[in-house]
Amino acid sequence: MAIRGSAILGALALAGVSLFGLSAKAEDVTINVWSLDRDIQPAPNLISDFNKLNTGIKVEYRQIQFDDVVSEAMRAYSTGQAPDIIAIDNPEHALFSSRGAFLDLTDMIAKSTVVKTSNYFPGPLASTMWDGKNYGLPKATNTIALYYNKDMFKAKGLDPSKPPQTWDELVDAARKLTDPSANVYGLAFSAKANEEGTFQFLPWVQMAGGSYEHINSEGAVKALDIWKTIITEKLASPDTLTRGQWDSTGTFNSGNAAMAISGPWELDRMVSEAKFDWGVALLPVPEASAERSSAMGDFNWAIFSNTQHPAEAFKVLEYFASQDVRMFKDFGQLPARSDIAIPETGVPLKDAALKVFIEQLKFAKPRGPHPEWPKISKAIQDAIQAALTGQMTSKDALDQAAEKIKAVLG
Amino acid sequence: MKRFLSSMIDGRGFDIGLVGLPLAFLLTLSGLPLLYNIAMSLQEVDMFSLGSFWRPFVGLKNYRDLFAQPETWPILVNTATFVVASIAGQFLVGFGLALFFWTNFPGASWLRGLFLVSWVMPGLVVGAIWNWILSGDFGVLNFILRETGLIDGNIFWRSDPGFSLWAVIIANIWLGTSFNMILLSVGLSSIPRDLYEASELDGANVWQRFWTITLPMMRSSIGAIIALGLIFTLQQFDLFAAITSGGPNNASNVTQYWAWDLSFRQYDFAKGATISVIMIVFVMIASVVYVRSTRHEVRG
C-alpha cells in the first residue's frame, strides 16, 4: 500500500513538473501563447510585461510562421497539445469555433470589467463570433481605402481636395490620370488569385448590396464589370492579376500609379518613399447615397477549448485588451476599438490618413465568418480572374462562383 | 545456427541482407508514405481528423469530385505542357552547351563551372529574380525585346493567360540547363576517343560521327537525365509560388502546385492526396519506360 501510495505521489509530482514547467514556481499556472508576432510586435512585449506583474500566472510564448498558423494549430489541437491561447487570422476563426476547438467566452466577457464588446468596431468583433456567441477577442485590425497622388491630380486638372466619391468618378479620374507615355497608370490595386484578391473585391460587392452568399447579385456583377473596365482599358497594370497589395502600392509610391487601394500597413513606407503630396479617401461607393463597406484584416485572440486553465487564460486576454491603448503608440497597429483614440504621430500626412482609416473601419466587414471560408474565397478569386482575363463575362463568372459557394454552404 | 552465421558472412544470407536493408529502407521511407497517401485519397479528411488514421472511407468519391471540377483537365494539360517543354528545353540547351564545352577551348572547364551557379541557387530566389525580369511594365525581358524591335507593346508574361505558363517554363529551363549540361558532359567524356579516331580514318563526317557514335554511346546518360528531369519538373514548386501563383485563372496552374493549394490553402487534404496519387501514376509509367529502355544496356 505504502509503495503504491508513493508511486502515485511520484506520478503526480512528475505530471506536475511536466505541466507547469521546471522554471515556473510551484504555485504558478503556466499559460502557453502562440502568435506570429516578432520581438518588435505586440504579443511578446505584452507577455513579458505581464510576467513582470507576478500575478501567479506565467505566460510562455511561441512564435509561429504565418503559413503554419492553421496547420500547426490543427495538428496541436487534434493531438491534444494545443496552447491555451492562439492568435488566429480572422477569416480562419470560424473554422475553429464552429468545431468546438475554441472556448466559448460569452459568459466570461459578460462578467468581465475589462472587456466590453461595445468598445469594439462591429466588423472585427463579428469575425470572432459564431452562432451568436463570442469565441475570441479582436487583437488588432486594419482595412483598405483609396490613396491618391495630389500632385498628379493637380497636373491633370483634377481637384486634389475632391478625391473620387463614386465608382464612376473613380473610373473617370483613372482615365484622366492614366498616361502611358509617362508610365503612369490611373489606379493600382490587387486582383491576385489568393486571399488578397477576395480581400480587395468583397467590399465592392458589399457596397453594391451583395455579399458572399449572394455573389452573383446585380450589384456584384456591376462591381466586377467596373474592375473589368479598369483592366481592359489599361487604367491599371495587367500585372494587377498576379501582384499583391504591397507590390501594387509600391508602383504608387514610385509615381507609376496615380491612385492605389490598400491599407494602413503602407503608411510608414509611403511616408519615407513617396516624393509627392498624397492623401487618403474613403473607398468610392456605387452611387452617392449607397451604403459604405470595407475589408477587415488582422488577427484575433482565442482560447482553445481543451485548456486546463480557462479562467487564467481569460485573465491574460483581459490584460492584452487592457493594453490596447499601447497598440498604435508602441507597435504601429490599429486597435480594433472604437473607444480608443489614435494619438497624433506628428507626421501630418500620416495623421490625416489615419483619420480616414479609422472612419473607414466603422464600415469594415469580416470575411465570413464561415468555417469553410478558404473554399468560398477560392470561388470568388476564380471568378475575378476568369472575368478579368476575358475568359468569361462578369455575370457568368459570378454565377459559377455562386454555384460553387452554394455547394459549400450546403 | 552455425550454418546461418556462415551464410550471413558469405552466402545467400549475405545476399539477402544486401538486398533487404535498402529494401526495408525504401519501404519505410517511401513505401509507407505512398500507401498512406493512397489511403488518404479514399477517405474523408478534414483538419480535425488529420491526427487519426481511422477516418470515414468514401471510396472513389474524391476522384469523381476532382474530375467533375472544370479546372481539372486544363491543369493536367498544363502539367503535361510544362513537363515536356521544360525537359525538352533543358535537354536541348544543356546538350548544346555540353557539346560546346567538350571542344575544350581554353577556359572551357572554368566557364562550365560558372554555369553551375544557376543550379546552386534556391528555387525561391530564382523565382524572385525571374519575377522581376518577367514583370510587365518594367521587366528587363520586355525592355530587351522592345529595344531589339521584336515586340511593340509590353508582354505581360505573368498576367496574360497565353504567356504565364511559358513564363514559368522559361525560368525552369534556365534553372535546369546547367544540371543537364554537367551530367551530359560526364557522359561525353566517358566515350572512348579511339572510336572517333577510327571512324575519322574511315571517312565519317561530323554529323555521321554524332549520329552513329555520340548519340548511341550517350543513350544511358540521356535516359537518366530525362528520367531525372521528369522528377525535377514534377516537383518544381518554388517557381510557381514565386512567379505566377498558378494564375491568372489557373492558366499556369500545375498538379504539384494545385495539390499544395488544395491541402494547405483550402485544407482539403483528401483532394490534395488524390492529385498526388494521379501524379504517382504518371511517374510510375515514366519510370517503367525508363527501366525498360536501359535494361539491355551494355556498358563498354
Interface residues (C-beta under 8 A of the other chain):
Chain A: D67 V70 S71 M74 R75 Y77 S78 T79 L95 R99 A101 N183 K192 A193 N194 S237 P238 D239 T240 L241 T242 R243 T251 N256 P374 K375 K378 D382 Q385 A386 L388 T389 Q391 Q400
Chain B: M47 F48 S49 L50 G51 S52 P70 E71 S135 G136 D137 F138 F156 R158 S159 D160 P161 S164 I243 T244 S245 G246 G247 P248 N249 N250 A251 F264 R265 Q266 Y267 D268
